[in-house]
Amino acid sequence: MHPSAVAHVPVMLAEVTEVLAPVLAQPGAVLVDATLGLGGHSVALLKTFPNVRLIGIDRDPKALVIAADRLSEFGERVSLHQARYDQINDILVGLQVDCVDGVFMDLGVSSMQLDLPDRGFAYSQDAPLDMRMNPADVLTAAEIVNTYDVQALARILREYGEERFATRIAQAIVRERGQAPFTTSSRLSDVVKQAIPAAARRTGGNPLKRTFQGLRIEVNDELGSLRRAMPQVLQVLCLRGRIAVLTYHSLEDRIVKQALRLGAAPSVPAEVHRVLGAPEPWLRLLTRGGATPGPGEVQANPRAASARLRAAERIGWAA
Ligand SMILES: C[S@@+](CC[C@H](N)C(=O)[O-])C[C@H]1O[C@@H](n2cnc3c(N)ncnc32)[C@H](O)[C@@H]1O
């Protein structure tokens, strides 16, 4: 077994299990794990709910190899697919599945992606500037830092990395690449650190975290994929089906929150409202405001610290 598979602890597993239990306990229940990763949550859910059939999706072919190994004990109950989660409709059509009882998403990168230096996700080690979740994709982090102009770089760092000093860092990157293109993370790290004022460098955690987050989100079009996926993952739920999503930063959390709210409190233009009345909600929120892990879990697993669980049940049909 891959060492990451051993080290990885599924985040908020008890809460995810509890919120999906009413649908997964039913005979013949079908669950989509749209971010299979190393299969941590899926293994646990398949063991807890012996009736469940799992459709596992991940865009990372290496994650799928490890997950396939871990899930082999469940045989025919599992089917695995290399795809982005915004391709879920196509996958279900291919499987001739009309609707599913549960959808689970655990957003972001896996511990395996962070642990393998050659993937270039971890800022703590010198590595090629890659960060592609699917190595067959074209855009790499190196391409971004070596070709985007100052404005485009600054936007990524500000919007996706929530970096205060985005313009200063972008200007420094463009200046330095004039000497030689960036190939590895250590030189980029030096340039980013130098671009941040000394006083700010001492506060606010590792300054590289924000730049790396911004690059990773751009490389993988993470927010675009999530925006395209949310309407689909809600539409594929059967009546009384449930969705549970774990987010790790405010940008992805906002997209999930807004998509769930649209179904829980649909709004229509005032003129339509006057004539037809208020539209019926077709989702029921199961975690108002989002649930967070308990202090014990955060202490045992630092990755859980920023997690937020949002869940909903389908109670009707969208107008
Ligand atoms: C946090 S990990 C999931 C960990 C998993 N729950 C476990 O317990 O092992 C997130 C996974 O989602 C995958 N992923 C991220 N964005 C994706 C997308 N748009 N479509 C499909 N998979 C995606 C990543 O490749 C990664 O393997």
The ligand as an SDF file (V2000), in Angstrom:
LIG
                    3D

 27 29  0  0  0  0  0  0  0  0999 V2000
   -8.8400   15.9840   -0.4580 C   0  0  0  0  0  0  0  0  0  0  0  0
   -8.6030   14.7890   -1.6990 S   0  0  0  0  0  0  0  0  0  0  0  0
   -9.8130   13.5810   -1.3450 C   0  0  0  0  0  0  0  0  0  0  0  0
   -9.4010   12.6580   -0.2360 C   0  0  0  0  0  0  0  0  0  0  0  0
  -10.3750   11.5180   -0.0070 C   0  0  0  0  0  0  0  0  0  0  0  0
  -11.6310   11.9750    0.5130 N   0  0  0  0  0  0  0  0  0  0  0  0
   -9.7700   10.4890    0.9210 C   0  0  0  0  0  0  0  0  0  0  0  0
  -10.2670   10.3520    2.0540 O   0  0  0  0  0  0  0  0  0  0  0  0
   -8.8220    9.8010    0.5470 O   0  0  0  0  0  0  0  0  0  0  0  0
   -9.2680   15.5770   -3.1070 C   0  0  0  0  0  0  0  0  0  0  0  0
   -9.1720   14.7830   -4.3940 C   0  0  0  0  0  0  0  0  0  0  0  0
  -10.0080   15.4330   -5.3370 O   0  0  0  0  0  0  0  0  0  0  0  0
   -9.4070   15.3910   -6.5890 C   0  0  0  0  0  0  0  0  0  0  0  0
   -9.9510   16.5030   -7.3550 N   0  0  0  0  0  0  0  0  0  0  0  0
   -9.7410   17.8210   -7.1740 C   0  0  0  0  0  0  0  0  0  0  0  0
  -10.4280   18.5410   -8.0730 N   0  0  0  0  0  0  0  0  0  0  0  0
  -11.1080   17.6520   -8.8380 C   0  0  0  0  0  0  0  0  0  0  0  0
  -12.0120   17.7770   -9.9280 C   0  0  0  0  0  0  0  0  0  0  0  0
  -12.3430   18.9740  -10.4390 N   0  0  0  0  0  0  0  0  0  0  0  0
  -12.5450   16.6680  -10.4390 N   0  0  0  0  0  0  0  0  0  0  0  0
  -12.2160   15.4350   -9.9330 C   0  0  0  0  0  0  0  0  0  0  0  0
  -11.3470   15.2460   -8.9240 N   0  0  0  0  0  0  0  0  0  0  0  0
  -10.8100   16.3560   -8.3700 C   0  0  0  0  0  0  0  0  0  0  0  0
   -7.9260   15.5020   -6.3230 C   0  0  0  0  0  0  0  0  0  0  0  0
   -7.1900   14.9290   -7.3930 O   0  0  0  0  0  0  0  0  0  0  0  0
   -7.7720   14.7280   -5.0170 C   0  0  0  0  0  0  0  0  0  0  0  0
   -7.4020   13.4010   -5.2500 O   0  0  0  0  0  0  0  0  0  0  0  0
  1  2  1  0
  2  3  1  0
  2 10  1  0
  3  4  1  0
  4  5  1  0
  5  6  1  0
  5  7  1  0
  7  8  2  0
  7  9  1  0
 10 11  1  0
 11 12  1  0
 11 26  1  0
 12 13  1  0
 13 14  1  0
 13 24  1  0
 14 15  1  0
 14 23  1  0
 15 16  2  0
 16 17  1  0
 17 18  1  0
 17 23  2  0
 18 19  1  0
 18 20  2  0
 20 21  1  0
 21 22  2  0
 22 23  1  0
 24 25  1  0
 24 26  1  0
 26 27  1  0
M  CHG  2   2   1   9  -1
M  END
$$$$
